[in-house]
Amino acid sequence: MSGSWAHTMRIWNAETGECEHTLTGHTNYVWCVSVLLDGRIVSGSYDHTLRIWNAETGECEHTLTGHTYAVICVSVLVDGRIVSGSEDRTLRIWNAETGEW
């Protein structure tokens, strides 16, 4: 997986090096990505949002809003919740199923 300044995220095949999906939806730079326990992907962006993606289809399942500035880091807790850090000087803990914090 990789995020980009082109507002997209890509899922790469580790064996062939080929891009399998280009995920679009963010409206600014994609700063961080992480894999959820169930295989979905979460991305954080300069557009102040996180998005949860289906890795197989490339579809966005949830857009998580609440930060007031760029999301610069994201991690997944052992219980499956998402932690995001933002340049708004906050950390938020999100439910990966509902998208609520």
N, C-alpha and C positions, 0 to 999 in steps of 0.2 A: 504494500500500500504506500501511496505517497500523496501528499497534498501539494498544491501549487499556487503560484501567484496568478495563475490563469483562472482562479476561482473554482477549480475542479479537483477531484481526487481520482486516483487511478488504482485499480487492483491489477497486480502483475502475477503472471504465472512464474513461480520461482524456478521451475525446471527449464522452461523455454525462454524466459525473459520477455515474453510477449505480454502486451496489455490485454487483459480480458474484459475490463469494463472501465469506462470513463464516466464518473458520477458528476452530474451537474445539479445545481440548485443553490449553492452558496452564492452570495452576491459580492463577495470580496475574498481576499487571500485565505487559503486553507492552511492554518498554522500547525495543527496537530491531529493525529489519528490514533485510534486504539481498537483492538478487537475485543468484543464482548464475549462472555463465557459461552453464549449460544452460537457464536460464529458471526453474528452481525457486526457491523463496524460503526464506530462513532467518530465524528470529525468535529473539530472546533475551528472557528473562523473569525477573521477580523470583522465580519458582519454582525458580531455580537451573539451569534447563535451556535448551537451544536445541532448536528443532524445524525439520526440513526438510520443506517442503510442495511438493506438486505444484500449480503455479499454475492449471492447467487444470481439475483435478478438485476441488481444495481438500482433498485427502487428506494426512494427515501420513505421511511415508515413514520418518522416523527421529526419535527423541528422543535428544538428545545429553546425557549426564550426566557430571559430573566437577567442576563448580564447587560450592563449598560456600556460596555466597551469590549475590545477584542478578547476573544477566548484564546489563550496562548498555551494552555496545557490541559490534557485530559488523561485520566487513568480509570481503571476498572477495579473496584474493590472485590474481595473474595466472595462477597455475597451477591455480586452482580450489579450493584449500584455503580453509578458513574460519578466521579469527582471531576469538576472542571475548575480551572483557575483563570482569572481574567485580569486584564490591565485596569479594570475598575476596582481592583484591590479586594476582591471577594473570592471565596471558594464556594461552590454550590455542590450539593449532593443530590443526584437525580435518580428517580426510579426509571430503569431502562425499559420497563413494560409500558408505563403510562406517560412517560416524558415529563412528569411533574417533579418539582423540587420542594 
